[in-house]
Amino acid sequence: MKTRNTHDSLLSFLGGASWAFAIAGTWVTFQSFIFLGVITASLFAFLFLFIALFAVVILENLSLSRDRHNELLKQTALLTKISDALTVDASQPQE
């Protein structure tokens, strides 16, 4: 079972909040600039969406690097156990 700590929960929350900000902000931006025309409002909304999705990508990258770090710690512990077991086996005399 995977345990979650505060850092993982915070990253998950911020990732969801970034998606909500991107979607709601794009809609608000489009509605704010609709008086200039549909094409202009769409361009401003796309620009806002591009900037907002940058935050989503950054947070996802942080989450992936955290997962990668945790997996490397598990692999290092396992390799240490294997190395210790091989060292003990090698030090025992052969018959």
C-alpha positions as CSV (number, residue, x, y, z in Angstrom):
1,M,0.0,0.0,0.0
2,K,1.3,3.4,-1.0
3,T,1.5,5.9,1.8
4,R,1.1,9.6,1.1
5,N,2.8,12.3,3.0
6,T,2.1,16.0,3.2
7,H,4.3,16.8,0.3
8,D,2.5,14.4,-2.0
9,S,-0.9,15.6,-0.8
10,L,0.1,19.3,-1.4
11,L,1.4,18.5,-4.9
12,S,-1.8,16.7,-5.7
13,F,-4.0,19.6,-4.4
14,L,-2.0,22.2,-6.3
15,G,-2.2,20.1,-9.5
16,G,-6.0,20.0,-9.2
17,A,-6.1,23.7,-8.3
18,S,-3.9,24.6,-11.4
19,W,-6.3,22.7,-13.7
20,A,-9.3,24.5,-12.2
21,F,-7.5,27.8,-12.5
22,A,-6.6,27.1,-16.1
23,I,-10.2,26.1,-17.1
24,A,-12.0,28.8,-15.1
25,G,-9.5,31.5,-16.0
26,T,-9.7,30.7,-19.7
27,W,-13.5,31.0,-19.6
28,V,-13.3,34.3,-17.7
29,T,-10.6,35.7,-20.1
30,F,-12.8,34.7,-23.1
31,Q,-15.8,36.4,-21.5
32,S,-13.8,39.5,-20.6
33,F,-12.6,40.1,-24.1
34,I,-15.7,39.0,-26.1
35,F,-16.5,42.7,-26.7
36,L,-13.5,42.9,-28.9
37,G,-14.7,40.0,-31.1
38,V,-14.7,36.2,-31.0
39,I,-11.3,35.8,-32.7
40,T,-9.6,38.3,-30.4
41,A,-11.2,36.8,-27.3
42,S,-10.2,33.4,-28.4
43,L,-6.6,34.5,-28.9
44,F,-6.5,36.1,-25.4
45,A,-8.1,32.9,-23.9
46,F,-5.5,30.7,-25.7
47,L,-2.7,32.9,-24.4
48,F,-4.0,32.6,-20.9
49,L,-4.5,28.9,-21.2
50,F,-0.9,28.5,-22.5
51,I,0.5,30.3,-19.5
52,A,-1.8,28.5,-17.0
53,L,-0.9,25.1,-18.4
54,F,2.7,25.9,-17.8
55,A,2.0,25.7,-14.0
56,V,0.2,22.3,-14.5
57,V,3.3,21.0,-16.3
58,I,5.7,22.2,-13.6
59,L,3.6,20.6,-10.9
60,E,3.3,17.3,-12.8
61,N,7.1,17.4,-13.3
62,L,7.6,17.9,-9.6
63,S,5.3,15.0,-8.8
64,L,7.0,12.7,-11.3
65,S,10.5,13.6,-9.9
66,R,9.2,12.9,-6.4
67,D,7.9,9.4,-7.5
68,R,11.2,8.7,-9.3
69,H,13.2,9.7,-6.2
70,N,11.1,7.3,-4.0
71,E,11.6,4.5,-6.5
72,L,15.3,5.1,-6.5
73,L,15.4,4.9,-2.7
74,K,13.6,1.5,-2.8
75,Q,15.9,0.2,-5.5
76,T,19.0,1.3,-3.6
77,A,17.8,-0.4,-0.5
78,L,17.1,-3.6,-2.4
79,L,20.5,-3.5,-4.2
80,T,22.2,-3.0,-0.8
81,K,20.4,-6.1,0.6
82,I,21.5,-8.1,-2.5
83,S,25.0,-6.9,-2.3
84,D,25.2,-7.8,1.4
85,A,23.8,-11.2,0.7
86,L,26.3,-11.8,-2.0
87,T,29.2,-10.6,0.2
88,V,28.2,-13.0,3.0
89,D,27.9,-15.9,0.5
90,A,31.3,-15.1,-1.0
91,S,33.0,-15.0,2.4
92,Q,31.8,-18.5,3.3
93,P,34.3,-21.2,2.3
94,Q,33.4,-23.4,-0.7
95,E,33.3,-27.2,-0.3
